[in-house]
Amino acid sequence: MATVMTTPVLFTSSALQELKQLQYEQQIGAEMGVRVGVKGGGCSGLSYVLGFDHPQEGDEMFEIDGLRFFLQPSHALYLMGMEVDYLNGLNNRGFTFSNPNASSSCGCGSSFAV
């Protein structure tokens, strides 16, 4: 069962709106939430994880504007204070990550180092 925690990662209203739209379009049920995390890989060493998933053992859970988010406690060290935004412009489209814990990031913005 997930442990409820304070919000370690911030999501802009644009990012929340896009996540809700994706949840609706993909008909994702209430038992699922948004997984936020990191995984090894990418050109800078770590890559961001952002996607719909079921809760897993040991997850911590937080809620923003009716959306549930799941985070493994070991990932909080890398993500605490990060802001996720969604850009929907002609030149830039997609989720962006502004992470104060990253010492460097790649050009595409989906990979970082600490």
Order of alpha helices (4+ residues) and beta strands (2+ residues): beta-beta-alpha-beta-beta-beta-beta-alpha-beta-beta-beta-beta
